[in-house]
Amino acid sequence: MNVRIEESWKHRLSNEFEKEYFEKLTSFVRQEYATTTIYPPAKLIFNAFDLCPFNKVKVVILGQDPYHGPGQAHGLCFSVPDGIEFPPSLVNIFKEIERDLSIPYPSSGNLTRWAEQGVLLLNATLTVRAHQAGSHQNKGWETFTDAVIRILANERDHLAFLLWGSYAQRKGEFIDTSRHLVLKSPHPSPLSAHRGFFGNDHFSKVNEFLLSAGETPIQW
């Protein structure tokens, strides 16, 4: 199957694109875009991959679903385009960065700047119906994104994985912690951020790890 995705990822994921589950997923997603409002825009489904080629990945942040409100989702977990109001989880992420690294609160919630530095902002499910959280779960996307994590964990070394909340932690439980930095904490949502997301120091820990591995730290 010919999937429009950045070439290094297309090469690594070519086997997934030929599997039956992915063909079923593709048919489902095409039908959904043809008949109802789906986010993100179709051309941005693989935006996380297009902005962050396989060999440039340094950090992986796992989300769950794209945002399901108008204008919010653009293919990067937790991120919103310029000019869009920050969702609550993103507000808390920026609060923790400010506390951890004394980096001023940004004017934009667009995390493209992170992706271009090597942060793969990966949602478990890459599409969603408007105003229906979780509506595209259990259709095949999770199998695909599990394969993405497994390929990264097996073929690369010295990556940092940020697993926020129980869902992300389950999804990343097979990652070899002797080869990679795996940081876990509660999710940044207002429901759980005060139970340990705030104060987790993940952003400074990632940069210390990258420096120790001879990599350039992320400008959060």
Buried (B, 14 or more C-beta within 10 A) or exposed (E): EEBEBBEBBBEBBEEBBEBEBBEEBBEBBEEBBEEEEBBBEBEBBBBBBBBBBBEBBBBBBBBBBBBBBEBBBBBBBBBBBEEBEBBEBBBBBBBBBBBBBEEEEBEBBBBBBBBEBBBBBBBBBBBBBEEEBEBBBEBBBBBBBBBBBEBBBEEBEBBBBBBBBEBBBEBBEEBEEEEBBBBBBBBBBEEBBEEEBBEBBBBBBBBBBBEEEEBEBBEB
